[in-house]
Amino acid sequence: MITVRAVTPADAAAWLALRHALWPDSSAGEHWDEIERFLGGQAREPLAVLLAFDEGGRAIGMIELSMRSYAEGCTTDRVAYLEGWYVEPQARGQGVGGTLIQAAEQWARGEGCTEFASDSSVDNDIGAAAHRALGFTEVEVIRCFRKDL
């Protein structure tokens, strides 16, 4: 049985491990700084963090959520946004991702949202398939660019 709940300070180490697995290009120290800001109430984003736990109480997945005034394909100006979503490889295919998404949708409805959006890198076929399997509709594929000035 999978349980999902909001992150607490006692979950900081587990959240750090999941976050670092999702975004390995950032250092553990950078992740830790963001976690401390969130838990201390100083972070603008994410607005909510949910963790999924297995029957033994081990964190096996996470979802980070925010609110955006614009998201591709959406018509409202208050869109719940999936900023980060990760399930440990050995727990995939067992409903963990779907359970996290259901909990995120419940959070979004509680915030008064009628739309929920997300993104994935162009080459992330597994992520795109997971989104589609859980009812998301692909609305656009973009490439983003930057330039130092």
Buried (B, 14 or more C-beta within 10 A) or exposed (E): EBEBEEBEEEBBEBBBBBBBEBBEEBEEEEBBEBBEEBBEEEBEBBBBBBBBBBEEEEBBBBBBBBBBEEBEEBEEEBBBBBBBBBBBEEBBEBEBBBBBBEBBBEBBEEEEBEBBBBBBEEEEEEBBEBBEEBEBEEEEEEEEEEEEE
